[in-house]
């Protein structure tokens, strides 16, 4: 039985790069922030191997920006996250858990500090804009909050730097990890950051204006022909083996940052003003009772994990759930991410996963595979 199709409409937004994605032979999409996000071009495994060997251009325009600008911009940013932002300077990017008043995760975006009074929040898949607008209005802060016409385009893979230098010049090589700089492209200012949703290295270009989407896409494709550039997308296998979390898949607002293994991004004692600080102070003191772990699942290649799979002891007691899984060719095993109770999260613990195809043995890993 074939999978049902998505019905296109104005509510399911195309991106400034959609015509390039279609010309490249996209085979599948998901919906992310009400936009199309490619998920497969040749096949998930072929895309996986190519990402690790060459360079890909990713349409990640679905990583929408929440722009905060005005005198209270810094104050509002600190209200959103338990990460202490006081030492952050313009030109830096920070990975920031964003929490509600209970300490529950609302998003796990990258914050981009353009100036003391101007920030972008490059969001994961949730309607964060409305939460930020609500706080700004409710606390009567002197800020403007909106979604600017900025669409990220990622260049990822071991040859990413070589390709970027051809389009933006050698100065792009000087950008440090999670830093950004301004570059000109056809007379338009572009923010270029050394970042991306893979562990293969690369950049994210914050494309300034939808009209510049295809000119930049075409320039990258033309400049990278001899580098074996291909259209690509965040890769399921590479993401899981690298331990990169997916908001909505691996964690929701029911989970605290500590449960997601993001405690190192929480400066709960010093992040004065964070909405969820009081709740997270208790969590930080007592520690989480469950946490996301990397897992190796035995047996043949697993099918699609589109719902939680129970994670149990050999005796049958449920002690967690698997949220993402795929077969990783480079490691010769099924890799997974799952929430596991503290009583069973130690590396080497043997558990049983209840998959749609039956029970599988599973071993908790000390760290991600990649």
C-alpha positions as a printed Julia matrix, in Angstrom:
370×3 Matrix{Float64}:
  0.0    0.0     0.0
  1.49   3.34   -1.04
  1.67   6.26    1.37
 -0.97   9.0     1.01
  0.1   12.23   -0.65
  0.23  15.71    0.83
 -2.22  18.12   -0.79
 -0.47  21.39   -1.69
 -2.16  24.66   -0.78
 -1.28  28.22    0.18
 -1.15  27.09    3.84
  1.69  24.71    2.95
  4.21  27.32    1.9
  6.77  26.92   -0.84
 10.22  28.39   -0.23
 12.45  30.74   -2.23
 14.4   27.63   -3.31
 11.49  25.31   -4.19
 11.97  25.5    -7.96
 15.62  24.5    -7.54
 14.66  21.65   -5.22
 12.1   20.38   -7.75
 14.57  20.6   -10.64
 17.02  18.56   -8.55
 14.51  15.7    -8.36
 13.23  15.87   -4.79
 11.41  12.64   -3.91
  9.85  13.43   -0.54
  8.96  16.31    1.75
  7.86  16.8     5.32
  6.03  19.83    6.72
  8.06  22.07    9.02
  6.85  25.43   10.3
  4.05  25.25    7.71
  6.63  25.01    4.9
  8.0   22.3     2.63
 11.2   20.66    3.87
 12.83  18.15    1.49
 13.68  14.8     3.09
 14.92  12.63    0.2
 16.57  13.24   -3.18
 18.17  10.03   -4.49
 17.56   7.82   -1.45
 18.14   8.38    2.26
 21.24   6.13    2.11
 22.66   7.62   -1.1
 22.12  11.13    0.28
 23.81  10.02    3.52
 26.97   8.77    1.8
 27.18  11.81   -0.47
 26.81  14.22    2.46
 29.82  12.61    4.15
 31.95  12.62    1.01
 31.23  15.83   -0.93
 28.99  18.88   -0.5
 25.25  19.53   -0.52
 23.04  22.61   -0.72
 20.04  22.38    1.58
 16.77  24.28    1.39
 16.15  24.94    5.09
 14.03  28.05    4.61
 11.59  26.38    7.02
 13.96  27.44    9.82
 12.0   30.66   10.1
 13.43  33.68   11.9
 11.76  35.4    14.8
 13.27  38.88   14.79
 13.38  40.89   18.01
 14.51  44.49   17.75
 14.36  47.45   20.06
 15.77  48.63   23.4
 14.35  45.64   25.34
 15.5   43.0    22.82
 18.2   41.58   25.1
 15.84  41.48   28.07
 13.22  39.56   26.08
 15.81  37.11   24.76
 16.92  36.28   28.31
 13.29  35.77   29.35
 13.03  33.02   26.74
 16.02  30.85   27.67
 17.85  29.46   30.71
 21.16  29.98   28.9
 22.97  33.06   30.21
 23.29  35.47   27.28
 25.17  38.27   29.03
 28.55  37.36   27.51
 27.18  36.9    24.01
 28.44  39.51   21.55
 27.28  40.57   18.11
 28.63  38.09   15.57
 27.95  35.03   17.73
 25.37  32.27   17.42
 24.17  30.37   20.5
 22.19  27.14   20.68
 19.45  28.06   23.14
 16.78  25.88   24.74
 13.59  27.95   24.93
 11.28  27.05   27.8
  7.87  27.94   29.18
  7.0   28.76   32.79
  7.15  25.06   33.78
 10.62  24.59   32.25
  9.15  22.63   29.32
 10.9   22.89   25.96
  9.09  25.11   23.45
 11.86  25.08   20.84
 15.61  24.5    20.5
 16.72  27.19   18.05
 19.93  29.02   17.28
 20.01  32.62   18.5
 21.83  35.04   16.2
 22.93  38.28   17.84
 23.1   40.96   15.14
 23.4   43.84   17.63
 22.49  44.58   21.24
 19.05  45.7    20.07
 18.52  43.2    17.22
 18.36  39.4    17.35
 17.18  36.56   15.16
 15.9   33.29   16.58
 16.34  30.59   13.93
 13.61  28.26   15.05
 12.88  24.55   15.03
  9.38  23.26   14.24
  6.96  25.14   16.51
  5.02  28.4    16.35
  7.42  30.25   18.63
  6.59  33.63   17.1
  3.3   33.8    19.02
  4.89  32.96   22.39
  7.49  35.7    21.87
  4.86  38.23   20.75
  2.72  37.35   23.78
  5.56  37.92   26.23
  6.52  41.2    24.57
  2.95  42.47   24.79
  2.18  41.07   28.25
  5.31  42.55   29.8
  4.97  45.81   27.81
  8.49  45.53   26.43
  9.88  48.12   24.05
 10.47  45.74   21.13
  9.11  44.81   17.72
  8.68  41.09   17.07
  8.05  39.75   13.58
  9.11  37.22   10.93
 11.48  38.9     8.46
 11.97  37.85    4.83
 15.06  35.81    5.71
 15.41  32.23    4.45
 18.33  30.01    5.49
 20.19  27.99    2.87
 22.71  25.46    4.23
 25.91  24.26    2.56
 27.06  21.07    4.29
 29.75  18.43    3.83
 33.56  18.17    3.79
 33.82  20.31    0.62
 31.51  23.04    1.93
 34.28  25.51    2.69
 35.78  25.18   -0.79
 32.4   25.84   -2.4
 31.57  28.78   -0.16
 34.92  30.42   -0.88
 34.2   30.31   -4.61
 30.94  32.22   -4.15
 31.74  34.54   -1.23
 35.55  34.78   -1.33
 38.31  33.35    0.87
 37.28  35.52    3.85
 34.48  33.03    4.49
 37.15  30.57    5.68
 37.91  32.84    8.63
 34.46  32.42   10.19
 34.78  30.42   13.4
 32.3   27.78   14.54
 28.98  29.3    15.63
 30.11  32.74   14.53
 28.85  34.73   11.56
 29.97  37.55    9.28
 28.34  39.76    6.64
 29.03  39.1     2.95
 27.8   40.71   -0.23
 26.01  38.66   -2.89
 24.89  40.54   -5.99
 24.6   43.76   -4.01
 22.63  42.22   -1.12
 23.98  41.84    2.41
 23.96  38.22    3.61
 24.67  36.87    7.09
 26.82  33.74    6.75
 27.37  31.49    9.8
 29.55  28.44   10.3
 26.8   26.16   11.54
 24.3   23.59   10.31
 22.15  20.58   11.19
 24.85  17.98   10.53
 28.2   16.95   11.98
 29.88  17.09    8.56
 30.83  20.78    8.76
 29.47  23.66    6.76
 27.65  26.97    6.7
 24.2   28.49    6.87
 23.45  31.51    4.69
 20.63  33.72    5.95
 19.35  34.71    2.51
 18.15  38.3     2.62
 15.02  38.51    0.48
 13.01  35.79   -1.27
 14.01  37.24   -4.66
 17.64  36.22   -3.99
 16.81  32.57   -3.34
 17.25  31.12   -6.8
 20.15  33.38   -7.88
 22.16  32.14   -4.89
 21.04  28.53   -5.34
 22.12  28.61   -8.99
 25.44  30.29   -8.17
 26.31  27.57   -5.64
 25.31  24.78   -8.01
 27.34  26.25  -10.87
 30.42  26.92   -8.73
 30.38  23.43   -7.24
 30.07  21.25  -10.33
 33.59  19.82  -10.05
 33.12  19.4    -6.27
 30.2   17.01   -6.93
 27.67  19.4    -5.38
 24.13  18.04   -5.06
 20.88  19.26   -3.62
 20.47  17.68   -0.22
 18.57  17.96    3.02
 18.94  17.14    6.71
 19.61  13.41    6.63
 17.73  11.1     8.98
 20.57   8.6     9.37
 23.33  11.16    9.87
 21.19  13.12   12.33
 20.49  10.12   14.55
 24.02   8.71   14.55
 25.3   12.22   15.4
 22.87  12.58   18.3
 21.17  15.67   16.82
 17.73  16.09   18.34
 14.56  16.89   16.42
 12.0   19.02   18.26
  8.61  17.34   18.01
 10.22  13.96   17.39
 12.6   13.46   20.29
 11.3   16.06   22.72
  8.24  18.24   23.27
  7.05  20.8    25.8
  6.56  17.9    28.22
 10.35  17.63   28.51
 12.85  19.88   30.25
 16.25  20.71   28.71
 17.89  18.44   31.31
 15.82  15.49   30.12
 17.02  16.24   26.6
 20.68  16.18   27.63
 20.87  19.96   27.21
 21.74  20.82   30.8
 25.07  22.28   29.65
 23.1   25.02   27.89
 21.26  25.95   31.09
 22.94  28.5    33.35
 20.0   28.38   35.7
 21.7   30.17   38.58
 22.77  33.16   36.51
 20.09  33.37   33.77
 18.17  35.99   35.73
 14.84  36.81   34.13
 14.24  33.48   32.37
 10.52  32.65   32.52
 11.11  29.02   33.51
 14.04  29.64   35.86
 12.31  28.73   39.13
 11.05  25.43   37.73
 14.47  24.58   36.27
 16.28  25.41   39.51
 14.47  22.46   41.09
 15.31  20.2    38.14
 18.97  21.27   38.18
 19.22  20.49   41.89
 17.46  17.12   41.84
 18.49  15.98   38.36
 16.21  14.49   35.68
 14.6   11.08   36.18
 14.78  10.32   32.46
 17.02  11.44   29.62
 17.54  10.99   25.89
 20.18   8.41   25.04
 21.74   7.04   21.85
 20.85   3.41   21.27
 21.99   0.53   19.06
 19.16  -1.78   17.99
 19.94  -5.3    16.82
 18.72  -7.11   13.73
 17.84  -6.27   10.15
 17.18  -2.76    8.88
 14.32  -1.15   10.7
 11.37   0.48    9.0
 10.14   4.02    9.54
  9.8    5.15   13.15
  6.77   7.45   12.91
  5.44   6.8    16.42
  6.96   6.01   19.8
  8.27   2.47   20.23
  8.13   1.15   23.82
 11.52   0.5    25.42
 11.39  -2.24   28.02
 13.54  -4.38   30.28
 14.01  -8.05   29.31
 11.36  -8.78   31.97
  8.86  -6.55   30.19
  8.8   -3.4    32.35
  8.59  -0.24   30.22
 11.46   2.13   31.02
 11.37   4.49   28.06
 10.56   4.96   24.41
 12.37   5.18   21.09
 11.55   8.35   19.13
 13.91   8.2    16.1
 15.57   5.21   14.42
 17.34   4.28   11.19
 19.92   1.84    9.82
 23.41   3.42    9.7
 25.56   1.78    7.0
 28.83   3.22    8.34
 28.28   1.54   11.69
 26.51  -1.61   10.48
 23.66  -1.32   12.96
 20.33   0.34   13.57
 20.89   3.59   15.45
 18.25   5.3    17.54
 17.44   8.04   20.01
 15.15   7.4    22.94
 14.07   8.68   26.33
 15.27   6.29   29.04
 14.64   6.19   32.78
 17.67   6.91   34.97
 17.53   3.38   36.39
 18.38   1.99   32.95
 20.28   4.73   31.11
 23.84   3.61   31.88
 25.98   2.72   28.84
 25.92  -0.99   28.1
 22.45  -1.58   29.56
 20.55  -4.16   27.49
 16.9   -3.41   26.77
 14.16  -4.56   24.39
 12.46  -2.33   21.79
  8.92  -3.18   20.72
  8.93  -2.27   17.02
  5.97  -2.74   14.65
  7.84  -5.76   13.25
  8.45  -7.36   16.63
 10.82  -7.2    19.59
 14.48  -6.26   19.1
 17.42  -6.27   21.47
 18.9   -2.86   22.19
 21.99  -1.5    23.96
 22.32   1.96   25.54
 25.35   3.82   24.19
 27.77   6.04   26.12
 27.64   8.76   23.44
 26.39   9.34   19.88
 27.95   7.23   17.14
 29.39  10.06   15.04
